[in-house]
């Protein structure tokens, strides 16, 4: 386990979304911290976090449908369309708050 330096409680939970393929190519990870405003992201030392990570926040540090759709549209699709020249599959768990099938069908 790696600690992420910040000016907030060390018992705080975060969520990290990572995505890669069998060839070892990886997309930018997404780090979700538990806070209520965007300003809270300044409390973290991004240079000591995952390389090229995208940072966002959610009150409890959880993945939500909105956060996942933002990641899907802005990172996953962009990376697949510009850098991965192979067929891609995206596997998600069945947690109801993560995504609704109709949202990704467009």
N, C-alpha and C positions, 0 to 999 in steps of 0.2 A: 504494500500500500504506500502510495506517495502522498505526502502532504502538500497542499496548495497554499502557499503563504498568503495571508490576508489580514486585514485589521478587524476581522469579525470572529465570532466564537469558533473554536476549533471543533465543536461538536455539531456543526452545521452540516446538513446533507446537501449533496449536489448530485446531478444526473449528468452523465456523459454519454452521448450518442456517437458511436464509431461505425464506420462502414468501409468495407474493402472488398476485394475480389480474390479469387484463387491464385492469381498471378502475383499477389502481394501489393497491388496498387491500392492506396488508401485515399479517401476523401478527407476534407477538413473535418475534424471532430466538432461536435457541438457540446458546449458546457452550459448547463442550466443551474444557476445558483438560486438559493431561496431568499428572495428579497421582494420588496413591493414596488420599487422604482428603478428606472434605468441608471440613475445616479449611483446606485449601490455597486455597480460593476467596477467603479473606480477603486473600491476597497481591495480588489484582487490584483496580485502581481501577475499580469498576463504573460510576462516573459518567462515565468517559471511554470506555466501551465503547458498543455499540449501545444505542439508546434502548429501554427496557422489555424488555431481553434477559433470558432465563432462563439461568441458569448452572448447569453441572454439570461433573463430572470423570470421567475414565477414565484408566487408567494410561498410555496412549500418546496420549491426546487424540483417539481415534478414535470414530466413530459405531458403536454396537453395537445389536443388536436390542432390548435392554432400554431403552436410552436413546431409541431411535426410537419404541418403543411408548409409553413415558411421554409423549413429546412429542405423539404422535398422539392419545392418549386425553385428555391434560390441556390441550393448547393447540389442536391442529388441530380436533378435534371440537367443543370448547367454542366456538371462534371461528366455525366453520361453523354451528353450531346457534343461536348467539346474535347473530351480526352479518352473516353473508353470506346474503343471500336468493336466491342463485342456485345452480344446479348447480355442483358442484366436482369437479375431477379432481385426483388426486395422482399425480405421476410420480416414480418412484424409479429409480435405476440398478440394475444387476443384481448388485451386489456381494453375495455370499452372506451375509456377516455382518450386513448391514443389516436384513433382514426375511425372514420366511417367510410365504408367502401366507396360510396358515391362521390366523396370528396376527391379521390384520386383517379376517378374514371374519366375526367375531362382532359 
